[in-house]
Amino acid sequence: MRGCLLRSLAILSLVTIASCRPDEVIEPGTIRKQPKSVQGLVIATAEEIRRFGFAIDLSKFLMETREPAGMREVADGYVAIIRRSAAHELFAQLRRALEVPPLTNGAGMREGVVQMIAGSMLVGFLHDRDTLVFRTDATTVGGPLEHALARALVLAYVDHSMGGVAASVLDASATTEVALGKQCLLEGFATYVADTIHAANRNRDQAIPTDAAAALLGTFANVPCAPGVAFVASLHATGGWQAVLATFGQPLTSTEQLLHPTKRDADFPVNVALPPWPQAAGESELMQEDVVGELAIERILRERGYDDAVASRAATGWDGDRLGMWRLPSGEYVLVWRTVWDREEDAEQFAGTIAPFTTSEPRGFRIVRRGRMVDAVSAMSDEVATQWYITLQDSLDALAIEPADAVSTREIETQPPPRAR
């Protein structure tokens, strides 16, 4: 099947899809006859996606198969879209400070993410080559392949009809928090469409959202993003597919709003800034500044070994953060992380979960809580850490308090903790 053009498939499918209407309901009880070939499955799945109003021109795509090892290129291309290269080193060093295994550098972390995604990928979409890639050991027509194909075709639709996959997820100025929110929206859209088709073809009246458990490197590698699926499902339930598409044009301001419906259009993060490197601490080079956000904090706390309840509670109440990474002439990295929380008790909970497990860990965070603010410094040198504590103390800003944020956080904490996401 390598290099096979889909133009002939598109011609065959035009007659059946021409009369479809946007948001046409796939009625329960009308189970689709299972196609006998992968090519037939492509046509049938494109037809069903078109029923939702998402027309896919199959003539624009190539189709090929690859051995499992060959899926690495597909995963590598996707990872290049969803996160800037500098962010991998930043998070590798953050994981090191938090003693999260496996300890590695940015290149090692990126490769781990690529391998994790590639290992679970049945069908991928190469956006720069307009190619659907099928794994050779997963070409038996059936449920898992059908679901994976639907997701890949929706990504192809976004790439051709909504300004491009890369533009939907990442831009030059995107922080990890912004990129992760867009990634979850994109994956949630693709997965919920696939879930809906999967349910309809099995005589179910509604989609059962895919449950994706968290894994090692989950801060970067959770695909699909379960909160994104739940978010898209809620949008579709209240406003149909048009409400889902409208969100791509006006994305959420934080993953906090993605996770908590009561926070949407109400709780907005504060802009947190870090002061410049203190001259008294010697020479350094600023490598990266980023915003981590609630979802990534929750995931990395789970990776650190906390259960779902503790990780979720410690991340809830996030109101903004800024993580900076500097490199000294010796090659040592210094991390400075300032976070702001809705309530002082939220700040206290978070500070406790990032504290070193042992006093012998030289890279562990040294933490100072100042009201709703938590400052954490990871540095081998006591002198560097001390200079940063002085600098951070001198750069305190008056933080506006929004009482409604604290109220909504308190209400969220009364609910059962979510499963790993």
C-alpha angles and dihedrals in degrees: 000000000000112000094001112161117229096209093102090050091052092053091052092051099047095085094054099045101040095088098046119121129215113265092011107168119239100223119227112246095040098097112186117242106252112251114237098219139040089244090054090048090053091054094045094047093048088052092053093047088052089057087069090055097262107123115199120196102214092189089075096061139078123211127210143158129231138185113255091262089055092064088075092084091054092049091045091055091050093049089052088058101045100048138025114243094241091058091065092062092044093053093042088058091044089053089049092052089050093045093239112162138260092050110207143135127264095273091051092048092050092050090050091053092048093050092047093052094042092051092059098039117110096167126016137183121224100206095190092054101031090235132146108212120202122196111237095229093051104054097107105119108244147096104311093044092045091052094046091047092051090053092050092048092051089052087051089051091052090048094052103031107028104047100277138303093259093051090049093056113025141021132175094269100041118128121213089257093055094041093049091051092051091044090054091049092050094046092041091054093049094044097045091052088051091046091051093050091045091052095046093051089055097049097256119144094218141023120262105218114240111258108219114186119215118255140185110300085022091149086077109011108053104123119200099030104227096203088053091055092050091047093051091046091055092048092050092048092056104031110012125232092316090065089052093050092046090060091062088063093046106030123192117271094231144006085246088072090046091055100041122045092197090060096055115114089355113063113054124181121248119240107253120196132187122221119241121276108283110250091216089065092066132239123339143155122231106231103175146345121199147161113240102190134195100290095050091045091052092048095048091049089055089050087052088061105263117137123245095266096051095042094048094046093047093051095044113096094039110158102174142317146191126206120194129189124198129180122216125214087258090062093251117140123224120200125198117186123183117184131180125205138196093241137017090244089057089053090049092050092051094046090055094053095052096044115115115271090221135021090233096069105105094193095048118121119268103213136203121180118205108183108292092353127087120196117193127182126190112195136138091219120076089204094055091047092049093050089051093050089054092047093048091048090052093050100055114140128203106255120214112232120220107196092198090062091058091047094053091046091052090051092049091054091058090063124086112271116260123247118259109296 
